[in-house]
Amino acid sequence: MKKLISTVLLLLLIAAGTMSQYAEVDSRNIFTPEERDWLLTHPVISVSPDPNYAPVEFFEDGTFKGLSVDYLNWIGATYDIHFNYVYYDSWSQIMEALKNGDIQLQSGIIKTPERDKYLSFTDPYTDMPSVLMVRKDFKEPLNNRILFNYKVGLIKDFAVEEYIKNKYEPKQLYEFTNVKEALESLSTGTVDVLVLDIGQATYYVNKMGLTNVMITNDVKLDFPIKLSFATKKDQSILTSIMDKALKTIPTDLQQSYANKWLGIGEFMVFDSTLLNTFLTILSALILLFLVVSFWVLTLRKKDNELAKVNAQLQEQISALNEAQHQLVEMEKISALSRLAIGLSHEINTPIGNGISIISYIQTLTHELRAKIHGDLANLSEIALQIDESSAIALRSMQKTAKIIQDFHAVTNYQLDTAEKEIDLSKEIEQISTILASHETMKSNLSLLIEKNVHTVMSYNILLQLLSAFMENSFLHGYSKQVGSVKIELSTEDSWITLKFIDYGTGISEQELPKIFEPFYSTQRGTEERIGLGLYNVYNIVNHVLNGKITATSDPINGTVFTIQFPQMNI
C-alpha cells in the first residue's frame, strides 16, 4: 500500500513538473520560435531606468519604481523574463551605456530621428504633453515669437532638447542633469522658463513642495512625450519581444498603472478605443477653440490697430482744425485790411477835394480883402466863387463824414460777435449798402428783401457773409469793375433763404465744384488773398447756422449763391 501511494505521489510530481514546463512554453507562444530561442540563450536582460524621471521611472529607497518598472515587472512575471536593473546617475550616462552595449534595454525613451539611426523602438506605451513652467511672480508676456529671448532650462540629452534648439533657437539655454536641479534653478531665478513633460512637472513640484512655480498655458509646445522601450539596432529581436509583451497587458491593468503613477485618467491608456474617440473629439474641440481664439485675437489686434489709427487721426484733425481756425482768422484780418484800404481810398478823394477847395476859398478871401480896401469891381463874382467853392468843400466833408460813419459801423459789425435776435431784413439792407460803396467791392446794388425777418445771429457773421460775396463778385465776376449785384431774402416754413446774385462772367463748369475748398482761388497769391473767403462762408453756413449752401453759374444768368438755414428766435 505504501509503495502504491509513493508511486502515485511520484507520478503527480512528474505531472506537475511537466505542466509547469508546458505552462512556461505556452506563456511564450506569442513569440516566434526565433524569439523564444533568443530568450533561452539570454535568461537575464539588463535594463537601466532613468533614476530621476518620476513618475515614469525613478530610483528611491534602494529600488527602481514607476510606470515603466510596473510594466517590466508584469512582463517579467508573465513571460518568465528576468530583468537585471542597472543604475546610472544621469540620463546622459544611460544613453552612452545603451550606445556602447553595456545595457540591453531602456524603458522610458522617446523616438527621435537622430536616435532612430542607432536604436530600435517599441510602439509607445504612454503619451504626455510637454509643458512650460515659470515662476508665479514672472509677469513678462510669453508667446512663440519672444518666448526664447528668456533664459530657458531643460534636461540634458532629453529628446525635447533637439526640438527646442531647432524650432526656437533660444539665446540662453541652460542644461541640467536631472529634474530636481532644474526645478530648483527655476524656483531660485537661475532660469526664467523650464521645459518638462506634465508627468515630471506635477510629480516633482508636489514632492519638492515648491509653491512659487506653475505650468503656463501661454505657449503650447508641439512635442508630445511618447515613451517606448528601446534597444540597439543589433538587438532588434529584443525590441520585437518587448513590443509583443506590451500589447498583451490588459487594458484595465494599464488604466490602473496610469492612475497610480500619472493620476490623469483613461486617456493615458495608449491603445484603448476610448482614447482614440476621446482624442478625436478633443482634437476637434481644440481646433474649434484655436480657430475661435485666432479670430478673436485677430479682431482684438485690429481693434487695437484701429484705436491707434483713430487716436492719430484725432490728433491730426485737432491740428488741422487749429490750423484752419488760424487761417480763417487770417482771412478775416485780410478782408478787414482790404476794407480799410478801400475806405482810405474813398476818404482820400473827398478830403483832397476839400483841402483844394478850402485853399482856393482862402485865395478868394485874400482877393476879397484887397478889393474891399481898393477897387470894388468884380466883388460880386468873387463872392459867387466863394459860395460855390464852399458848397463843394461842404459836400466833400459831408461825404468824408459819411464814409467815416460807415467805416465805424462796419468796424462795430466786425467786433460784435455776440449772438442776438436781429432784424435780418434791416441789417442786410444797411450792411450791403455800406459795403457796395467801398473800393474793394464797389457795385450797383439792388435788394429784394422780405420785411421783418427776425433770427438769432451775430452781426459779425452777417458781415462776413455779405463782404465775402460782394468782394468775390467785384474781384472775379466783374474783374474789379463796377457791376450789378442783387440780394434776395425770403422765408418759408421757418427756413430762411438768402440769395446773392451777380451777372458777371460766371464760374466755369470745371471750377464750380471747387469754389468752397480751402485755398482755392483763381487769383490766389494776389492782394494777400489766400483762397479762404468762400471756404469761410461754407463753414459758417454749415457749422454756425446749421444750414446748407449751393452755387449755380452760367454765362447768361451769372452766378447765384443760395443759403438756407433755420430761422431761430429767442
C-alpha positions as CSV (number, residue, x, y, z in Angstrom):
1,M,0.0,0.0,0.0
2,K,2.8,2.4,0.9
3,K,4.5,1.5,-2.3
4,L,1.4,2.4,-4.3
5,I,1.0,5.7,-2.5
6,S,4.6,6.5,-3.2
7,T,4.2,5.7,-6.9
8,V,1.1,7.9,-7.2
9,L,2.9,10.8,-5.5
10,L,5.9,10.4,-7.8
11,L,3.6,10.5,-10.8
12,L,1.8,13.6,-9.5
13,L,5.1,15.4,-9.0
14,I,6.2,14.4,-12.5
15,A,2.9,15.6,-13.9
16,A,3.1,18.9,-12.0
17,G,6.7,19.5,-13.3
18,T,5.5,18.7,-16.8
19,M,2.6,21.0,-16.6
20,S,4.8,23.8,-15.3
21,Q,7.1,23.3,-18.2
22,Y,4.2,23.3,-20.7
23,A,2.7,26.4,-18.9
24,E,6.1,28.2,-19.4
25,V,6.2,27.3,-23.1
26,D,2.5,28.3,-23.6
27,S,3.1,31.7,-22.0
28,R,5.7,32.4,-24.7
29,N,3.5,31.3,-27.6
30,I,3.1,34.9,-28.6
31,F,6.7,34.9,-29.7
32,T,8.2,33.4,-32.8
33,P,10.5,30.3,-32.4
34,E,13.5,32.5,-33.1
35,E,12.4,34.9,-30.3
36,R,11.8,32.0,-27.9
37,D,15.3,30.6,-28.7
38,W,16.8,34.1,-28.1
39,L,15.1,34.3,-24.6
40,L,16.5,30.8,-23.8
41,T,20.0,32.0,-24.6
42,H,19.6,35.3,-22.8
43,P,18.0,34.4,-19.5
44,V,18.8,37.8,-18.0
45,I,18.2,41.1,-19.7
46,S,20.0,44.2,-18.5
47,V,17.8,47.3,-18.3
48,S,18.6,50.8,-16.9
49,P,15.6,53.0,-16.0
50,D,16.3,56.7,-15.5
51,P,16.7,57.3,-11.7
52,N,15.4,60.9,-12.0
53,Y,12.4,60.6,-14.3
54,A,9.5,60.2,-11.9
55,P,6.7,59.2,-12.1
56,V,7.6,57.2,-15.2
57,E,10.8,55.7,-13.6
58,F,13.0,56.7,-10.7
59,F,15.2,55.3,-8.0
60,E,14.0,55.5,-4.4
61,D,14.7,53.7,-1.2
62,G,17.3,51.4,-2.9
63,T,15.0,50.2,-5.7
64,F,13.5,51.3,-9.1
65,K,9.9,52.4,-9.2
66,G,7.5,54.0,-11.6
67,L,5.1,53.3,-14.5
68,S,7.8,51.6,-16.7
69,V,9.0,49.5,-13.9
70,D,5.5,48.2,-13.2
71,Y,5.3,47.3,-16.9
72,L,8.6,45.5,-16.7
73,N,7.6,43.6,-13.6
74,W,4.4,42.4,-15.2
75,I,6.1,41.3,-18.4
76,G,8.8,39.5,-16.3
77,A,6.3,37.7,-14.2
78,T,4.0,36.8,-17.2
79,Y,6.7,35.6,-19.6
80,D,9.3,34.4,-17.2
81,I,11.8,37.0,-18.3
82,H,14.4,38.2,-15.7
83,F,15.4,41.8,-15.8
84,N,18.6,43.0,-14.2
85,Y,18.3,46.6,-13.2
86,V,21.5,48.6,-13.7
87,Y,21.9,52.0,-12.0
88,Y,23.4,55.1,-13.7
89,D,23.5,58.6,-12.1
90,S,22.2,60.5,-15.1
91,W,20.3,60.2,-18.4
92,S,23.4,61.0,-20.4
93,Q,25.3,58.1,-18.8
94,I,22.3,55.8,-19.6
95,M,22.3,56.8,-23.3
96,E,26.1,56.3,-23.5
97,A,25.7,52.8,-21.9
98,L,22.9,51.9,-24.4
99,K,25.0,53.0,-27.4
100,N,28.0,51.0,-26.2
101,G,26.0,47.8,-25.5
102,D,26.7,47.9,-21.7
103,I,22.9,47.6,-21.2
104,Q,20.4,45.8,-23.5
105,L,17.2,47.8,-22.8
106,Q,16.0,51.3,-21.8
107,S,12.4,51.5,-20.6
108,G,11.3,55.2,-20.9
109,I,12.7,56.8,-24.1
110,I,11.3,59.0,-26.9
111,K,11.9,58.1,-30.5
112,T,13.7,60.8,-32.5
113,P,15.2,60.9,-36.0
114,E,18.7,61.0,-34.5
115,R,18.1,58.1,-32.1
116,D,16.4,56.1,-34.8
117,K,19.8,55.8,-36.5
118,Y,21.2,53.5,-33.9
119,L,18.3,52.4,-31.7
120,S,15.2,50.2,-32.3
121,F,11.9,51.2,-30.6
122,T,8.7,49.5,-29.5
123,D,5.4,51.3,-30.1
124,P,4.8,54.0,-27.4
125,Y,3.1,52.7,-24.2
126,T,2.1,56.2,-22.9
127,D,1.7,59.8,-24.2
128,M,2.2,63.0,-22.2
129,P,2.3,66.6,-23.3
130,S,5.3,68.8,-23.0
131,V,4.7,71.9,-20.9
132,L,6.5,75.2,-19.9
133,M,7.0,76.1,-16.3
134,V,7.6,79.6,-14.9
135,R,7.7,81.3,-11.5
136,K,4.4,82.7,-10.3
137,D,5.9,86.2,-10.0
138,F,7.1,86.1,-13.6
139,K,5.0,88.8,-15.2
140,E,6.6,89.1,-18.6
141,P,4.5,88.2,-21.6
142,L,5.1,84.8,-23.2
143,N,4.4,83.9,-26.8
144,N,6.0,81.8,-29.6
145,R,7.8,84.8,-31.0
146,I,9.5,86.2,-27.9
147,L,9.5,83.1,-25.6
148,F,13.1,82.1,-26.1
149,N,14.5,85.5,-25.6
150,Y,14.4,84.5,-21.9
151,K,16.7,82.1,-20.0
152,V,15.4,78.6,-20.9
153,G,16.2,75.4,-19.0
154,L,15.8,71.7,-19.9
155,I,17.3,68.3,-19.1
156,K,20.4,67.4,-21.0
157,D,20.1,64.8,-23.7
158,F,16.3,64.7,-23.4
159,A,14.5,64.4,-26.8
160,V,12.8,67.7,-26.3
161,E,16.2,69.4,-26.3
162,E,16.6,68.8,-30.0
163,Y,13.1,70.1,-30.7
164,I,13.7,73.3,-28.7
165,K,17.0,74.0,-30.3
166,N,15.8,73.5,-33.8
167,K,12.5,75.3,-33.6
168,Y,13.2,78.2,-31.2
169,E,17.0,78.7,-31.1
170,P,17.0,80.1,-27.6
171,K,19.6,82.7,-26.9
172,Q,20.3,81.5,-23.3
173,L,20.0,77.7,-22.9
174,Y,20.7,76.0,-19.6
175,E,21.1,72.2,-19.5
176,F,20.6,70.3,-16.3
177,T,21.5,66.7,-15.4
178,N,18.2,66.0,-13.5
179,V,14.7,67.4,-12.9
180,K,15.3,68.3,-9.2
181,E,18.3,70.5,-10.1
182,A,16.3,72.1,-13.0
183,L,13.3,72.9,-10.8
184,E,15.5,74.4,-8.0
185,S,17.1,76.7,-10.7
186,L,13.6,77.8,-11.9
187,S,12.4,78.4,-8.3
188,T,15.5,80.5,-7.4
189,G,15.6,82.5,-10.6
190,T,18.6,81.0,-12.4
191,V,16.3,80.3,-15.4
192,D,13.0,82.0,-16.4
193,V,11.4,79.1,-18.2
194,L,11.7,75.3,-17.8
195,V,10.7,72.7,-20.4
196,L,9.3,69.4,-18.9
197,D,6.6,66.9,-19.5
198,I,3.5,67.2,-17.5
199,G,4.1,64.0,-15.5
200,Q,7.5,65.2,-14.2
201,A,6.2,68.7,-13.6
202,T,3.3,67.7,-11.4
203,Y,5.2,64.9,-9.6
204,Y,8.4,66.8,-8.6
205,V,6.7,70.1,-7.8
206,N,4.5,68.3,-5.2
207,K,7.3,66.1,-3.9
208,M,9.7,69.1,-3.5
209,G,7.0,71.3,-2.0
210,L,7.6,74.1,-4.5
211,T,4.9,76.8,-4.1
212,N,6.3,79.6,-6.3
213,V,6.3,77.7,-9.7
214,M,3.5,76.8,-12.0
215,I,2.7,75.5,-15.5
216,T,1.9,78.2,-18.0
217,N,-0.6,77.8,-20.9
218,D,0.6,80.9,-22.8
219,V,2.6,78.8,-25.2
220,K,1.8,75.3,-26.4
221,L,4.7,73.1,-27.2
222,D,4.0,70.8,-30.2
223,F,6.1,68.0,-28.8
224,P,4.2,65.1,-27.1
225,I,6.2,62.8,-24.9
226,K,5.6,59.3,-26.4
227,L,7.6,56.8,-24.3
228,S,8.8,53.5,-25.6
229,F,11.2,50.7,-24.8
230,A,14.4,50.7,-26.9
231,T,17.4,48.5,-27.7
232,K,20.4,48.9,-30.0
233,K,19.8,48.1,-33.7
234,D,21.6,44.8,-33.4
235,Q,19.3,43.8,-30.6
236,S,16.1,44.5,-32.5
237,I,14.8,40.9,-31.8
238,L,14.5,42.1,-28.1
239,T,12.6,45.1,-29.3
240,S,10.1,42.8,-31.1
241,I,9.7,40.6,-27.9
242,M,9.1,43.7,-25.7
243,D,6.6,45.2,-28.2
244,K,4.5,42.0,-28.3
245,A,4.6,41.7,-24.5
246,L,3.5,45.3,-24.0
247,K,0.5,44.8,-26.3
248,T,-0.8,41.9,-24.1
249,I,-1.0,44.0,-20.9
250,P,-4.7,44.1,-20.1
251,T,-6.4,47.5,-20.6
252,D,-7.7,47.6,-17.1
253,L,-4.2,47.0,-15.7
254,Q,-2.8,49.7,-18.0
255,Q,-5.5,52.0,-16.6
256,S,-4.6,51.1,-13.1
257,Y,-0.9,51.8,-13.6
258,A,-1.7,55.2,-15.3
259,N,-4.0,56.2,-12.4
260,K,-1.3,55.1,-9.9
261,W,1.6,57.0,-11.3
262,L,0.1,59.7,-13.5
263,G,-3.2,60.2,-11.9
264,I,-4.8,61.7,-15.1
265,G,-7.3,59.2,-16.2
266,E,-8.1,56.9,-19.1
267,F,-6.6,59.0,-21.9
268,M,-3.2,57.8,-20.7
269,V,-4.0,54.2,-21.9
270,F,-2.3,54.2,-25.2
271,D,-4.2,51.6,-27.2
272,S,-7.7,51.9,-25.9
273,T,-10.7,52.6,-28.1
274,L,-11.9,55.2,-25.7
275,L,-8.6,57.0,-26.0
276,N,-9.0,57.3,-29.8
277,T,-12.6,58.5,-29.5
278,F,-11.7,61.0,-26.8
279,L,-8.6,62.3,-28.8
280,T,-10.7,62.7,-31.9
281,I,-13.3,64.8,-30.0
282,L,-10.7,66.7,-28.1
283,S,-8.8,67.5,-31.3
284,A,-11.9,68.8,-32.9
285,L,-12.7,70.9,-29.9
286,I,-9.1,72.2,-29.7
287,L,-9.2,73.0,-33.4
288,L,-12.5,74.9,-32.9
289,F,-11.1,76.7,-29.9
290,L,-7.9,77.7,-31.8
291,V,-10.0,78.9,-34.8
292,V,-12.2,81.0,-32.5
293,S,-9.3,82.2,-30.5
294,F,-7.4,83.2,-33.6
295,W,-10.5,85.0,-34.8
296,V,-10.9,86.8,-31.5
297,L,-7.2,87.7,-31.3
298,T,-7.3,89.0,-34.9
299,L,-10.3,91.1,-34.1
300,R,-8.7,92.4,-30.9
301,K,-5.5,93.2,-32.8
302,K,-7.4,95.0,-35.5
303,D,-9.4,96.9,-32.8
304,N,-6.2,97.9,-31.2
305,E,-4.7,99.0,-34.5
306,L,-7.9,100.9,-35.4
307,A,-7.9,102.6,-32.0
308,K,-4.3,103.7,-32.5
309,V,-5.1,104.9,-36.0
310,N,-8.2,106.7,-34.7
311,A,-6.2,108.4,-32.0
312,Q,-3.6,109.5,-34.5
313,L,-6.4,110.8,-36.8
314,Q,-8.0,112.6,-33.9
315,E,-4.7,114.3,-33.2
316,Q,-4.3,115.2,-36.9
317,I,-7.8,116.5,-37.1
318,S,-7.3,118.7,-34.0
319,A,-4.1,120.0,-35.5
320,L,-5.9,120.7,-38.8
321,N,-8.8,122.3,-37.0
322,E,-6.4,124.6,-35.2
323,A,-4.6,125.4,-38.4
324,Q,-8.0,126.0,-40.2
325,H,-9.1,128.3,-37.4
326,Q,-5.9,130.3,-37.6
327,L,-6.1,130.6,-41.4
328,V,-9.8,131.7,-41.2
329,E,-8.8,134.3,-38.7
330,M,-6.0,135.4,-41.1
331,E,-8.6,135.7,-43.9
332,K,-10.9,137.8,-41.6
333,I,-8.0,140.1,-40.8
334,S,-7.0,140.2,-44.5
335,A,-10.6,141.1,-45.5
336,L,-10.8,143.8,-42.9
337,S,-7.4,145.2,-44.1
338,R,-8.7,145.3,-47.7
339,L,-11.8,147.0,-46.5
340,A,-9.7,149.6,-44.6
341,I,-7.6,150.2,-47.7
342,G,-10.8,150.8,-49.8
343,L,-12.2,153.1,-47.2
344,S,-8.9,155.0,-47.1
345,H,-9.0,155.5,-50.8
346,E,-12.6,156.8,-50.6
347,I,-11.7,159.2,-47.8
348,N,-8.6,160.5,-49.6
349,T,-10.6,161.8,-52.6
350,P,-13.1,164.0,-50.8
351,I,-10.6,165.2,-48.2
352,G,-8.2,166.1,-51.1
353,N,-11.0,167.9,-52.8
354,G,-11.9,169.7,-49.6
355,I,-8.3,170.8,-49.0
356,S,-8.0,172.1,-52.5
357,I,-11.3,174.0,-52.3
358,I,-10.6,175.4,-48.9
359,S,-7.2,176.6,-50.2
360,Y,-9.0,178.2,-53.2
361,I,-11.5,179.9,-50.9
362,Q,-8.6,181.2,-48.8
363,T,-7.2,182.7,-52.0
364,L,-10.5,184.3,-52.9
365,T,-10.8,185.7,-49.4
366,H,-7.4,187.4,-49.8
367,E,-8.6,188.9,-53.1
368,L,-11.9,189.9,-51.5
369,R,-10.0,191.8,-48.8
370,A,-7.9,193.5,-51.4
371,K,-11.0,194.6,-53.3
372,I,-12.6,195.9,-50.1
373,H,-9.6,198.1,-49.5
374,G,-9.2,199.1,-53.1
375,D,-11.2,198.7,-56.3
376,L,-14.6,197.2,-55.5
377,A,-15.2,195.9,-59.1
378,N,-15.9,192.2,-59.6
379,L,-16.7,191.9,-55.9
380,S,-20.0,190.0,-56.7
381,E,-18.1,187.5,-58.9
382,I,-15.6,186.7,-56.1
383,A,-18.5,186.2,-53.6
384,L,-20.2,183.8,-56.1
385,Q,-17.0,181.8,-56.4
386,I,-16.6,181.6,-52.6
387,D,-20.2,180.4,-52.3
388,E,-19.7,177.7,-55.0
389,S,-16.4,176.6,-53.6
390,S,-17.8,176.4,-50.1
391,A,-20.6,174.2,-51.3
392,I,-18.1,171.9,-53.0
393,A,-16.0,171.8,-49.8
394,L,-19.1,171.1,-47.7
395,R,-20.1,168.2,-49.9
396,S,-16.6,166.7,-49.7
397,M,-16.6,167.0,-46.0
398,Q,-20.0,165.5,-45.7
399,K,-19.0,162.6,-47.9
400,T,-15.9,162.1,-45.8
401,A,-18.1,162.1,-42.7
402,K,-20.4,159.6,-44.2
403,I,-17.6,157.3,-45.2
404,I,-16.1,157.5,-41.7
405,Q,-19.5,156.8,-40.2
406,D,-19.9,153.8,-42.5
407,F,-16.4,152.6,-41.6
408,H,-17.3,153.0,-37.9
409,A,-20.4,150.9,-38.4
410,V,-18.6,148.2,-40.3
411,T,-16.0,148.1,-37.5
412,N,-18.7,147.7,-35.0
413,Y,-20.2,144.9,-37.0
414,Q,-16.8,143.2,-37.2
415,L,-16.3,143.4,-33.4
416,D,-19.9,142.3,-32.5
417,T,-19.6,138.5,-32.2
418,A,-22.4,138.0,-29.7
419,E,-25.5,136.2,-31.0
420,K,-28.7,138.1,-30.5
421,E,-32.1,138.4,-32.2
422,I,-31.8,140.8,-35.1
423,D,-34.0,142.2,-37.8
424,L,-32.2,140.4,-40.7
425,S,-34.0,142.4,-43.4
426,K,-32.9,145.7,-41.9
427,E,-29.3,144.7,-41.2
428,I,-28.8,143.2,-44.7
429,E,-30.0,146.4,-46.3
430,Q,-27.8,148.6,-44.1
431,I,-24.6,146.4,-44.3
432,S,-24.8,145.7,-48.0
433,T,-25.4,149.4,-48.8
434,I,-22.3,150.3,-46.9
435,L,-20.2,147.6,-48.5
436,A,-21.3,148.4,-52.0
437,S,-19.8,151.9,-51.8
438,H,-16.3,150.7,-50.9
439,E,-13.4,150.4,-53.3
440,T,-12.7,146.6,-52.9
441,M,-16.4,145.6,-53.5
442,K,-18.0,148.6,-55.3
443,S,-21.2,147.6,-57.1
444,N,-24.6,148.6,-58.2
445,L,-26.8,147.1,-55.6
446,S,-30.4,146.0,-55.8
447,L,-32.4,144.4,-53.0
448,L,-35.5,142.2,-53.0
449,I,-35.9,141.6,-49.3
450,E,-38.9,140.3,-47.3
451,K,-39.6,142.7,-44.4
452,N,-39.4,141.9,-40.7
453,V,-37.4,138.7,-40.9
454,H,-36.0,138.1,-37.4
455,T,-33.5,135.4,-36.4
456,V,-30.7,134.8,-33.9
457,M,-27.3,135.7,-35.4
458,S,-24.2,137.9,-34.7
459,Y,-23.6,141.0,-36.8
460,N,-20.1,139.7,-37.4
461,I,-21.4,136.6,-39.1
462,L,-23.7,138.6,-41.4
463,L,-20.8,141.0,-42.2
464,Q,-18.5,138.1,-43.1
465,L,-21.1,136.5,-45.4
466,L,-22.1,139.7,-47.3
467,S,-18.5,141.0,-47.6
468,A,-17.2,137.7,-48.9
469,F,-20.0,137.5,-51.6
470,M,-19.6,141.2,-52.7
471,E,-15.8,141.1,-52.8
472,N,-16.0,137.8,-54.7
473,S,-18.3,139.4,-57.3
474,F,-16.2,142.5,-57.7
475,L,-12.9,140.6,-57.9
476,H,-13.9,137.6,-60.0
477,G,-17.3,138.3,-61.6
478,Y,-16.5,141.8,-62.9
479,S,-12.7,141.8,-62.8
480,K,-12.5,144.8,-60.5
481,Q,-15.1,146.8,-62.4
482,V,-18.4,148.1,-61.0
483,G,-21.2,145.6,-61.8
484,S,-24.7,144.8,-60.7
485,V,-25.4,142.5,-57.7
486,K,-28.7,141.5,-56.3
487,I,-29.6,140.2,-52.8
488,E,-32.9,138.4,-52.1
489,L,-34.2,137.4,-48.7
490,S,-37.3,135.2,-48.1
491,T,-38.8,132.8,-45.5
492,E,-40.8,129.6,-45.8
493,D,-41.7,127.0,-43.1
494,S,-39.3,128.5,-40.5
495,W,-36.4,128.4,-43.0
496,I,-34.6,131.5,-44.3
497,T,-33.4,131.6,-47.9
498,L,-30.7,134.2,-48.7
499,K,-29.6,134.6,-52.3
500,F,-26.7,136.6,-53.7
501,I,-26.7,137.1,-57.5
502,D,-24.2,138.8,-59.8
503,Y,-24.3,139.0,-63.6
504,G,-20.6,138.8,-64.3
505,T,-18.5,136.3,-66.2
506,G,-19.7,133.4,-64.2
507,I,-17.8,130.3,-62.9
508,S,-16.6,127.6,-65.3
509,E,-18.1,124.1,-65.0
510,Q,-14.6,122.7,-64.0
511,E,-14.1,125.3,-61.3
512,L,-17.6,125.3,-59.8
513,P,-17.2,122.1,-57.6
514,K,-14.0,123.5,-56.1
515,I,-15.0,127.0,-55.0
516,F,-15.8,126.0,-51.4
517,E,-12.5,124.2,-51.0
518,P,-9.8,125.8,-48.7
519,F,-7.0,127.7,-50.6
520,Y,-8.8,127.5,-53.9
521,S,-8.8,130.8,-55.8
522,T,-8.4,131.8,-59.4
523,Q,-6.4,134.8,-58.1
524,R,-4.7,133.3,-55.1
525,G,-1.4,135.0,-54.3
526,T,-2.6,138.5,-55.3
527,E,-3.5,141.3,-53.0
528,E,-2.9,139.0,-50.0
529,R,-5.7,136.6,-51.0
530,I,-5.2,133.1,-49.8
531,G,-8.4,131.4,-51.1
532,L,-10.4,131.1,-47.8
533,G,-13.3,133.6,-48.4
534,L,-15.9,131.1,-49.7
535,Y,-14.4,128.3,-47.6
536,N,-15.1,130.5,-44.6
537,V,-18.7,131.1,-45.9
538,Y,-19.2,127.3,-46.3
539,N,-18.1,126.7,-42.7
540,I,-20.3,129.5,-41.3
541,V,-23.4,128.2,-43.1
542,N,-22.8,124.5,-42.3
543,H,-21.4,124.7,-38.7
544,V,-22.7,128.0,-37.3
545,L,-26.0,128.4,-39.0
546,N,-26.6,124.7,-39.3
547,G,-27.7,125.2,-42.9
548,K,-26.5,124.5,-46.4
549,I,-25.2,126.5,-49.4
550,T,-25.2,125.8,-53.1
551,A,-23.9,127.7,-56.1
552,T,-25.0,127.7,-59.8
553,S,-23.4,129.6,-62.6
554,D,-23.7,130.1,-66.4
555,P,-22.6,132.9,-68.8
556,I,-26.1,134.2,-69.3
557,N,-27.6,134.3,-65.8
558,G,-24.4,134.8,-64.0
559,T,-23.7,133.3,-60.5
560,V,-26.2,132.6,-57.8
561,F,-25.3,131.6,-54.2
562,T,-28.2,130.2,-52.3
563,I,-28.0,129.9,-48.5
564,Q,-30.8,128.1,-46.5
565,F,-30.8,127.9,-42.7
566,P,-33.3,127.5,-39.9
567,Q,-35.0,130.6,-38.5
568,M,-34.1,130.9,-34.8
569,N,-35.9,133.0,-32.2
570,I,-35.1,133.7,-28.6
